[in-house]
Amino acid sequence: MRDGRPLWCVAMNDPFSQWRARRKKLEAQARRILGVKEGACLEDLKKAYREQARITHPDTNPDDTQSHEKFINVKAAFLVLAKGKEEELADAPEMAEMIEEMSQEEYMSWWVRKWG
C-alpha cells in the first residue's frame, strides 16, 4: 500500500486515477465558486452555499440574464463538495485493511457506491 492506496491504483494510467484527477479538478473549481478553502467542514460549506445562493438567486437579480446559470453552478458546487462530508470514517484502520484485500474491480465498485 502506498499513499493510502493499493499499489495497483498508484499508476496514473489506470481509470481510477484518471477519474480521481478529474474529481480533484472539479473540487477545486467548486471551492473557487463557493469561496471556501480545501478541507472545509460541512457547516462552512452550508454557510458559503447559502450566502452565494442568496447573492446569485434569479429573484434577487432580475436584470442579470446569467443569474440562473450562476445559481445552478453554486448548487452544483455545493453538491460536489458536500458529498461524503456527512459520513466520517471513524473506522479508518479497519477500512484500510478491507480495501487492501479487495481486487481492483471490487475496489472500484465500492468507491463508486461510496463516493459517487
N, C-alpha and C positions, 0 to 999 in steps of 0.2 A: 504494500500500500504506500502510495506516495502522494503528498499534498492532500491527504484525507480522501483520496480516490483510489479505487483499484488500479493496478498497473495497466490493465487493458484499455483504460479510458484516458491515459495520460497523453498519448499521441494526438496531435491536432487534426489528423486526417480522419478520425472516426466521427460518425454522425452525431454522437452525443456532445463531443467537444465543439463541433461546429454550431450545434443548437445552443450550447451554453454561451458561446461567444456572441451569438445574436441576441440572446436573452440579456447579457450584460450590457450590450449597446442599447437595447430597448429600455432597460432600467435606468441607465444614465440619462437618456432623453426624458424619461418620466420624472426623474428627480429635478431636471432642469425646468420642466413645465410647472411642477408644484413648488419649486424653490426650497427643497429640503436637502439635507446632507445625506451622504451614504450611511446606512445603518440607523436611520431614523426609526423611532418606535411607532407603533400603531397610533398612539394618541397624537403624536406630531404629524403623522400623515393625515389623520382625520382633520386636524386643525388647519393644515395647509390646504387640504381639499375644500373645506367649507369656505375658507377665505377666497380661494381662486374661483370657486363656483359662484360665489356671490358677485365677484368682480366681473366675470365673463358671462353671466347669465343673459340670455337674449332679452328678457323682460326689463333688465336694468340698463341695457344698451340698445334701445330701439333703432337708433340711427346707424349702428355698426352692422354692416351686412355680413361680417365674418364672425360675429359673436356666437352664433350657433355652432360653428365649426370649432371655435376655441373652447366652448363649453364642453363639447363632446371629447375633445382632446384632454381636458382636465379630468373628466370622468374616467377615461381610458387609462390615463397616467396613474390615477389612484388605484384602479383595479390591478394594474401591473405590480405596483409596489406593495399593496396590502395583501396580495395572495401569499399565504403561508405565514404571515406575521402573527396570526391568532394562535397558531399551533407552535408551541415551544417544544424543542426536543430535549426534554429532561433526561431521557434515557439514551443520550448520545453514545456512550461506550457500548451498550448492548446493540444499538442500531449499527454502529461501525462494524461489529463482528458479524451481524446478519448480512450486511451489504458485502462484506469481503467474501462470504461464502456463496453469493449469487453468481449465476452465469451472466454474460453480457446481456442477453435477451431479457432475463428476469429483472436485472437491474434497470434497464431502460424502461420496461413496462411499469416497474414500481415507481420510478422517477416521474413518469408521465402521469400516473394515477395520483401521486402525492402532490406534485407542484404544477401540473398542467403543462 
